[in-house]
C-alpha cells in the first residue's frame, strides 16, 4: 500500500509566503495521517492565470531556479516530515528561460522537476521537452504531467511506457472560457463569493459540466487505459478572472475514483493505493498487446500541429487530415 493525498487550495497571486503556508499546513496534516506523498496544484506557489497579464520582465522577477528559496523550503519540509511533496512553481532555467514547472521533493532530499510540455500561459514561458519518470523509496515509479500535458493521450501513454505506475497530475482547470460549443464555460464569480451563504449553488457548479462533469469525460480514461494511479490536484476558487473548480481526487488503475471532494474551499483527500491492482489492470494488459510497428503515424507531423498557445486558444477551425474540423476541447 502507498498512502497518498491530493490537495486543492485557493492561491494568492504572487504571495509566495502565504501559498507556502498552505503547503506547510497540509503537509503537517498529511504526515499526521501517515501519508507518504502529497500533491499540490500547478503553479500553486505563485498563482497561475494572472501571469498571462504580466510583462516578461515581471515574470523573470517572480521566477526562481529549481534550487531557489521556494523549492528549497518545500525540500526541507519534505525532509522534516518524511513526506514526499509535489508543488508547482515558475522556474527560471538556463539562460533565463522560464518554465511552468513542478517539483516533487522526496524525504531523502532528492528533487524531481517536470517542465510542462504544452505551456500556453505566456509567450515568455517555454514548453519543456522531456518526460519525467523516477523511482521512489516505495518500490514504485512515478511520473509527472502538468495540466494540458494530461489532455494529450500520447503523453500519458509515454509516461506509462517509461514505467510509471503513479501519475502526479497537478492542474489549474475547470470553469475556463472554452471556445468549443460543448466545452467548459466560466462559473459566475458571484456564486463563489456567496459560497458561505449558498454553498449548495457553488458546489453544484463545481460538480457540474464546467467542473467534475468535464473531468469525467477523460480523466478516468487516462488512468484506466494506461494502468496508472492518478493523483489529480487542482486549484479552487478565484484565479484571476476565472473560478477554478477543485475536485481533488485520486483514481485507481481501473479508472475508479478512490476519493474525491467537490468542496468550495481548500481541502485534502487521502487514499491508500493498493499496488497489487497494477499487474492485472486492464490498461496494463492492453499495453502488453501493443503493436508498435503500426504506430509510426504517431511520430509524423500531419501539418495541422500548432504551438500550444495557438492550439489552446484559437477560435479558427483546424482542418484535420481526414477532413472535418478539430476545435479546442477546453
matplotlib code that plots the C-alpha trace (Angstrom):
import matplotlib.pyplot as plt

x = [0.0, 1.1, -0.8, -1.2, -3.1, -4.2, -4.8, -6.9, -6.4, -7.1, -3.7, -3.0, -1.3, 2.4, 2.1, 4.7, 4.8, 1.0, 0.9, 3.8, 1.9, -0.9, 1.5, 3.1, -0.3, -1.4, 2.0, 1.7, -1.8, -0.8, 2.2, 0.0, -2.3, 0.6, 0.6, 3.7, 3.1, 1.0, 0.3, -0.5, -1.8, 0.0, 1.9, 0.5, 3.5, 2.9, -0.5, -1.5, -3.9, -2.9, 0.6, -0.7, -1.3, 2.3, 5.2, 8.1, 10.2, 7.8, 7.7, 11.5, 11.4, 8.9, 10.7, 13.2, 15.6, 14.7, 17.3, 15.8, 14.2, 10.7, 11.5, 14.2, 11.7, 9.5, 12.5, 13.3, 9.6, 9.6, 12.7, 11.3, 8.0, 9.2, 6.6, 7.2, 5.7, 4.8, 4.4, 4.1, 6.3, 7.6, 11.1, 14.0, 16.2, 19.5, 19.9, 16.9, 14.3, 11.1, 9.1, 5.8, 7.4, 6.5, 8.9, 8.4, 10.6, 11.4, 12.1, 15.7, 16.4, 16.0, 14.0, 12.4, 11.4, 9.0, 8.6, 5.1, 5.3, 2.5, 2.8, 0.4, 0.1, 2.5, 4.7, 7.7, 7.1, 8.7, 7.5, 9.5, 11.0, 11.1, 9.1, 9.7, 9.6, 11.5, 12.0, 10.8, 11.7, 8.4, 9.4, 7.0, 8.0, 6.1, 5.6, 4.5, 2.4, 1.1, -2.5, -2.8, 0.0, -2.6, -5.2, -2.9, -3.3, 0.2, 1.8, 0.1, 0.9, 4.5, 4.7, 3.3, 5.7, 8.6, 7.5, 5.3, 2.6, 1.5, 0.9, 1.0, -1.3, -1.4, -3.9, -5.4, -8.6, -12.4, -14.5, -12.5, -13.8, -13.6, -14.4, -15.7, -19.6, -19.5, -16.5, -16.3, -17.8, -17.0, -18.6, -20.2, -17.9, -20.9, -21.5, -18.0, -18.2, -21.6, -20.5, -20.8, -24.5, -25.3, -22.9, -25.3, -25.2, -21.5, -20.9, -23.5, -21.3, -18.1, -19.8, -21.4, -20.4, -17.9, -16.0, -16.3, -18.6, -15.9, -13.2, -15.3, -15.2, -11.5, -9.6, -10.7, -9.8, -6.2, -5.9, -7.8, -6.2, -2.7, -3.0, -2.0, -3.0, -3.7, -3.3, -5.4, -4.7, -6.3, -6.8, -10.1, -11.7, -10.7, -7.9, -7.7, -11.0, -12.0, -13.2, -11.2, -13.3, -11.2, -12.5, -9.2, -9.4, -7.4, -8.1, -7.0, -5.7, -9.2, -10.3, -12.3, -12.4, -10.9, -11.6, -12.7, -14.1, -16.3, -15.9, -16.0, -12.8, -9.4, -9.4, -7.3, -8.4, -6.4, -6.4, -4.3, -3.1, -3.3, -0.3, -1.4, -4.0, -1.4, -0.3, -3.7, -5.3, -7.0, -4.7, -1.6, -2.9, -3.8, -0.2, 1.1, -0.9, 0.6, 1.9, 4.5, 5.2, 1.8, 2.3, 4.7, 1.9, 2.1, 5.6, 4.9, 3.7, 0.3, 0.7, -2.1, 0.2, 0.3, 2.1, 0.3, -0.8, -2.4, -3.9, -5.3, -6.9, -7.6, -11.2, -10.4, -11.2, -8.2, -8.5, -7.9, -6.0, -9.2, -11.4, -13.8, -12.7, -10.8, -11.6, -10.3, -11.6, -11.5]
y = [0.0, 3.6, 6.3, 9.4, 12.7, 15.3, 19.0, 21.8, 25.3, 28.9, 30.5, 34.2, 35.7, 36.5, 35.8, 33.1, 33.1, 32.7, 29.9, 28.2, 28.5, 26.5, 23.8, 23.6, 23.2, 20.4, 18.6, 18.6, 17.3, 14.6, 13.5, 13.1, 10.8, 8.6, 10.0, 9.2, 11.5, 14.7, 16.5, 20.2, 22.1, 23.5, 26.8, 26.8, 28.6, 31.7, 31.7, 31.0, 32.7, 36.3, 35.5, 35.9, 39.6, 40.3, 41.5, 39.2, 41.3, 40.8, 37.0, 37.0, 38.7, 36.2, 33.1, 31.1, 28.3, 24.8, 25.3, 28.6, 29.5, 28.3, 24.8, 24.6, 25.4, 22.6, 20.2, 21.0, 20.4, 17.0, 16.0, 17.3, 15.4, 12.4, 13.0, 13.5, 16.8, 18.0, 21.7, 23.9, 27.0, 29.3, 28.1, 30.2, 27.8, 28.2, 31.4, 32.9, 30.7, 30.4, 27.2, 26.2, 23.5, 21.1, 19.7, 16.5, 16.8, 13.5, 12.8, 11.8, 15.2, 14.3, 16.7, 15.7, 18.6, 18.4, 21.2, 21.5, 20.1, 22.2, 25.7, 28.3, 30.8, 33.5, 33.9, 34.2, 30.8, 27.9, 24.4, 21.5, 18.9, 15.6, 13.3, 13.0, 9.5, 8.5, 5.7, 6.1, 4.6, 2.6, 0.5, 2.3, 4.5, 7.8, 10.3, 13.9, 15.6, 19.2, 20.1, 20.2, 17.6, 15.1, 16.1, 14.8, 11.0, 10.3, 11.9, 9.7, 6.6, 7.6, 8.1, 4.6, 3.1, 4.7, 2.6, 5.0, 3.3, 6.5, 9.8, 13.1, 15.3, 18.9, 21.3, 24.7, 23.9, 24.0, 27.0, 28.0, 30.0, 27.3, 28.2, 24.7, 24.7, 21.7, 22.6, 24.3, 27.7, 30.2, 29.9, 33.2, 34.8, 35.9, 32.2, 31.8, 35.0, 33.9, 30.4, 30.8, 31.7, 29.4, 26.5, 24.3, 26.6, 26.8, 23.1, 22.2, 24.2, 22.5, 19.1, 20.2, 20.2, 23.0, 21.1, 17.5, 16.7, 17.7, 15.8, 12.6, 12.8, 12.0, 11.7, 8.2, 7.0, 8.2, 6.0, 3.0, 2.9, 3.1, 1.1, 4.1, 5.5, 9.2, 12.0, 14.8, 18.1, 21.4, 24.9, 26.0, 29.4, 32.7, 32.5, 36.0, 36.3, 32.6, 30.3, 27.0, 24.0, 22.0, 18.4, 17.0, 13.2, 10.0, 7.3, 3.7, 1.9, 0.8, 4.5, 4.2, 7.2, 6.2, 9.5, 13.0, 16.3, 19.0, 21.3, 25.0, 25.7, 24.4, 20.6, 17.5, 13.9, 10.8, 7.2, 4.0, 2.9, -0.9, -1.6, -5.2, -3.9, -2.8, -6.1, -7.3, -3.9, -3.6, -0.9, -2.9, -5.9, -3.6, -2.2, -5.7, -6.2, -3.2, -3.5, -0.6, -1.4, 0.1, 3.4, 5.2, 7.6, 8.9, 10.3, 12.0, 15.6, 16.0, 19.7, 20.6, 20.8, 24.2, 25.9, 25.1, 28.8, 28.8, 25.3, 26.1, 29.5, 29.7, 30.1, 29.1, 25.5, 23.4, 21.1, 17.5, 15.1, 13.2, 16.3, 18.0, 20.2, 19.9, 22.5, 23.5, 20.9, 23.2]
z = [0.0, -0.7, 1.2, -0.9, -0.7, -3.2, -2.2, -3.7, -2.4, -3.5, -4.0, -3.6, -6.7, -6.2, -2.5, -2.1, 1.7, 2.0, -0.5, 1.2, 4.5, 3.0, 1.7, 5.2, 6.9, 4.7, 4.8, 8.6, 8.4, 5.8, 7.9, 11.0, 8.9, 7.7, 4.1, 2.1, -0.9, -1.1, -4.4, -4.6, -7.7, -10.7, -10.1, -6.6, -5.0, -7.2, -8.7, -12.3, -14.6, -13.6, -15.1, -18.6, -17.9, -16.6, -18.6, -19.5, -17.2, -14.3, -14.8, -14.7, -11.4, -10.0, -11.3, -9.3, -10.2, -9.0, -6.4, -5.3, -1.9, -2.6, -3.7, -1.1, 1.6, 0.3, 0.1, 3.8, 4.6, 3.0, 4.9, 8.2, 8.0, 6.0, 3.3, -0.5, -1.5, -5.1, -5.8, -8.9, -9.5, -12.2, -12.9, -14.2, -16.2, -18.1, -20.0, -18.2, -19.9, -18.0, -17.5, -15.8, -13.6, -10.9, -8.3, -6.3, -3.2, -1.7, 2.0, 1.2, -0.3, -3.9, -6.1, -9.4, -11.7, -14.6, -17.1, -18.7, -22.2, -23.6, -22.0, -23.2, -20.3, -21.7, -24.7, -22.3, -20.8, -22.8, -23.1, -21.7, -23.9, -21.9, -19.7, -16.0, -14.5, -11.4, -8.9, -5.3, -1.9, -2.0, -5.0, -7.4, -10.3, -10.6, -13.4, -13.6, -16.2, -15.8, -16.7, -20.5, -20.7, -19.5, -22.1, -24.9, -24.7, -26.1, -23.1, -20.5, -22.6, -22.9, -19.2, -18.6, -21.1, -19.2, -16.2, -14.2, -12.0, -10.3, -12.2, -10.3, -12.3, -11.0, -12.7, -12.7, -14.6, -14.6, -15.3, -18.3, -21.2, -23.9, -27.5, -28.0, -28.1, -25.8, -23.7, -20.3, -19.5, -16.8, -13.4, -12.2, -9.6, -7.5, -6.7, -5.3, -3.3, -1.9, -1.1, 2.7, 2.4, -0.5, -0.6, -2.5, -5.5, -5.9, -5.2, -7.9, -10.3, -9.2, -9.7, -12.9, -16.6, -16.1, -13.4, -12.4, -15.3, -17.8, -15.9, -16.1, -19.9, -20.0, -16.6, -15.6, -19.1, -18.6, -15.5, -17.0, -20.4, -19.1, -15.8, -13.6, -10.3, -10.9, -8.3, -9.6, -7.8, -8.8, -7.8, -6.4, -6.2, -7.7, -10.3, -11.8, -13.8, -13.6, -10.9, -10.6, -9.7, -7.3, -7.4, -6.0, -6.4, -6.6, -9.1, -9.3, -12.4, -13.4, -13.6, -10.4, -8.0, -4.7, -3.0, -4.1, -3.0, -4.5, -1.5, -2.3, -0.5, 0.5, 1.0, 1.0, 0.1, 1.1, -0.2, 0.2, -3.2, -3.5, -5.7, -6.2, -8.6, -11.1, -12.8, -13.9, -14.5, -17.9, -19.2, -18.3, -20.3, -23.2, -23.2, -23.5, -26.6, -28.4, -32.0, -32.1, -35.8, -36.6, -34.7, -37.0, -37.8, -34.2, -34.8, -38.1, -38.5, -40.3, -41.0, -38.5, -35.4, -33.7, -30.9, -27.7, -27.3, -30.7, -30.4, -27.0, -27.7, -31.4, -32.5, -36.0, -37.0, -37.7, -40.8, -39.8, -42.1, -42.8, -43.4, -41.0, -38.1, -34.9, -32.3, -28.9, -26.4, -23.4]

ax = plt.figure().add_subplot(projection="3d")
ax.plot(x, y, z, "-o")
ax.set_aspect("equal")
plt.show()
